[in-house]
Amino acid sequence: MTEKQEEKWNISLRPIIGITLVSLLICGLLYPFFITGIGQVFFPSQANGDVAKLNGQAIGSILIAQNFTQPVFFYPRPANESASSVDPDITVQMAYSQIPRISNATGISSAALTDLVNQNQQGTFWVFGNPYVDVLQLNLLLVQDYPSVYSNFTR
């Protein structure tokens, strides 16, 4: 390669490298910091993951299903029934189907558990979809409403 060709090659690469660096700076640093800042100012809870706390201690996220396996708690949806396997909600019917197991394991009446599920139903848009309940919210309410039953889980 001649010196003239080499100089032409170096000159043609300069704008490409410059655009790459500017794009990296804008798209990789400035834009994410800007969007994160907006999220922290206007939506701090959501931007931080909607952290659920019990007695001031973080125990999980409201946005992600938690792995409850003990019979005294409501269970999340099985992985093959959830598109992402991290959905925090179950149908009201699925919650009702778990009431006998929880009642037998805790001694809490089925009527009280049914009331808890009914009071914590969340709707969908008007006639579309089915009502659902948040598993973590139900389990937190169980721990709060029945401290003697769940005393082993609040330490």
Secondary structure, DSSP 4 states (H G I P E B T S, - for coil): --HHHHHHHHHHHHHHHHHHHHHHHIIIIIHHHHHHHHHHHH-HHHHTT-EEEETTEEEEETTS-----STTS-----GGGSSSS---EEEHHHHHHHHHHHHHHH---HHHHHHHHHHT-B--STTSS--EEEHHHHHHHHHHH-TTTTGGG--
